[in-house]
Amino acid sequence: MSPEPPHANSSSSSTTSTSPGSSQSRPPPDPLQSTIKVAKAIMNAPTSNGQIVATILSAYDLPDGEVPTSVTMSYFAETKSGICVSNEVNTGPPAAKHRDHANSFKFGSAAGSAKNAAANSASGNESNNKPNQLILSAPLPTLFESTIVFKLNYADTSKNLVSKCKVQTNLRVNELQWLILNL
């Protein structure tokens, strides 16, 4: 005998699990608790490497209309042995100004320029020649405990703008996330 097809007015139910011998149901697991479990596993597996991939879309409402030269993403972390490790990758210059603001810039383009692709390769940015994509790679425990620093660079370094992001408090493992950073 085959099961009956679902009716058009049937409702879906949320999944819950019960422990053996209990008639009580538990709510689905909290995503933050799941991330904490994965983080503990990461910290206990020091030989595996991970990546942080950032795609820089725009720099908006900057202090003036001067064109920035690039965006830098770097991380800094102290290892268990007390050694400070770091890595840094850069985008190319902005691809265009935003039409509606003279002090806002778009990074990257659909095609990507050869000049930006060459600059990314020279800086160690292996991002499939996407001039606005930055990739940092390091052992997972190092990345998880690190602080990511985003810097909007200008020709005059006194105008550089910086924002910091603590990985373990701001990002989740294996989840795409938008970040709007105040510089």
C-alpha positions in Angstrom: 0.0 0.0 0.0 1.5 3.4 -1.0 1.4 6.4 1.3 -1.2 9.1 0.6 0.0 12.2 -1.3 0.1 15.3 0.8 -3.0 17.5 0.7 -2.9 21.0 -0.7 -4.0 22.4 2.7 -1.6 20.4 4.8 0.8 22.3 7.0 4.5 21.6 7.6 5.8 20.9 11.0 9.2 21.8 12.4 11.5 18.9 13.2 12.2 18.1 16.8 14.1 15.2 18.3 13.3 13.2 21.3 15.6 11.3 23.5 15.1 7.6 24.0 12.5 6.9 26.7 11.3 10.5 26.8 8.1 11.9 25.4 9.4 15.5 25.7 10.7 17.1 22.4 13.8 19.3 22.2 14.0 22.5 20.1 16.3 22.5 17.0 20.0 23.2 17.9 21.0 26.9 18.2 23.3 27.9 15.2 25.6 29.7 17.6 26.0 26.5 19.7 26.8 24.6 16.5 29.4 27.1 15.6 31.0 26.8 19.1 31.1 23.0 18.6 32.8 23.4 15.2 35.2 26.0 16.8 36.2 23.6 19.5 36.9 20.9 16.8 39.0 23.5 14.9 41.1 24.3 18.0 41.8 20.6 18.5 42.9 20.1 14.9 45.9 22.4 14.5 47.2 20.8 11.3 44.3 21.8 9.0 44.3 25.1 7.1 41.4 27.4 6.5 40.5 30.4 4.5 38.8 33.7 4.9 37.5 35.1 1.7 36.3 38.7 1.4 34.8 40.4 -1.6 35.2 44.2 -1.4 32.2 45.8 -3.0 32.3 49.5 -2.1 33.9 52.2 0.0 31.0 54.6 0.7 30.7 58.1 2.2 34.5 58.6 2.5 35.8 61.8 4.2 36.6 63.4 0.8 36.6 62.6 -3.0 40.2 61.4 -3.2 40.5 58.1 -5.0 41.9 55.3 -2.7 44.6 53.1 -4.1 43.5 49.7 -2.7 41.9 47.8 0.2 44.2 45.6 2.3 43.0 42.7 4.4 45.4 41.2 7.0 45.3 39.1 10.1 47.3 39.2 13.3 47.4 36.4 15.9 49.6 35.2 18.6 50.4 31.5 18.6 50.6 29.3 21.7 54.4 29.6 21.6 54.1 33.4 21.8 55.0 34.1 18.1 52.9 36.7 16.4 51.9 35.6 12.8 50.4 37.8 10.1 49.6 37.8 6.4 48.3 40.6 4.1 46.5 40.7 0.7 45.4 43.7 -1.4 42.8 44.6 -4.0 43.5 46.8 -6.9 42.2 50.4 -7.1 38.5 51.1 -7.3 36.9 50.3 -10.7 34.6 53.3 -10.7 33.0 56.1 -8.6 29.4 55.6 -7.5 27.1 57.8 -9.6 25.2 59.2 -6.7 28.2 60.2 -4.5 31.5 61.8 -5.4 33.1 60.3 -2.3 32.1 56.7 -2.9 33.8 54.0 -4.9 33.0 50.6 -6.4 35.7 47.9 -6.3 36.0 45.1 -8.9 34.3 44.7 -12.2 32.7 41.8 -14.1 35.7 41.3 -16.4 38.5 42.5 -14.0 41.4 44.3 -15.4 44.7 42.7 -16.3 46.5 45.4 -14.3 44.5 44.5 -11.1 45.0 40.8 -11.7 48.7 41.2 -12.0 48.8 43.3 -8.8 46.8 40.6 -7.0 49.2 37.9 -8.1 52.2 40.0 -7.1 50.7 40.5 -3.6 50.0 36.8 -3.1 46.3 37.1 -3.6 45.2 33.9 -5.3 41.6 34.9 -6.1 41.0 33.7 -9.6 41.9 37.2 -10.9 39.0 38.9 -9.2 40.4 42.3 -8.3 38.0 42.9 -5.4 38.3 39.4 -3.8 40.8 38.9 -1.0 41.8 35.4 0.4 43.7 34.8 3.6 44.9 31.2 4.3 46.3 30.0 7.6 45.9 27.1 10.1 42.4 27.1 11.4 43.2 27.8 15.1 45.3 30.8 14.1 42.6 32.2 11.9 39.9 31.6 14.4 41.7 33.4 17.2 42.9 36.3 15.0 41.8 39.8 14.3 41.2 40.7 10.7 42.2 44.2 9.8 40.7 46.0 6.7 42.5 49.1 5.6 41.5 51.5 2.8 44.7 52.8 1.4 45.5 56.2 -0.1 48.6 57.6 -1.7 49.0 59.8 1.4 49.2 57.2 4.1 48.0 59.6 6.8 44.5 59.4 5.2 44.3 55.6 5.4 41.1 54.3 7.1 41.1 51.1 9.3 38.5 48.7 10.6 39.1 45.6 12.7 37.0 42.4 13.0 37.6 39.7 15.6 37.0 36.4 13.8 35.6 34.3 16.7 33.0 36.9 17.7 32.0 38.3 14.3 32.1 35.4 11.9 30.7 31.9 11.8 32.4 28.8 10.4 31.3 27.9 6.8 28.7 30.6 6.6 28.5 33.4 4.1 28.1 36.7 5.9 27.9 40.4 4.9 29.9 42.8 6.9 29.5 46.6 6.8 32.6 48.0 8.4 32.9 51.5 9.8 36.3 52.9 8.9 
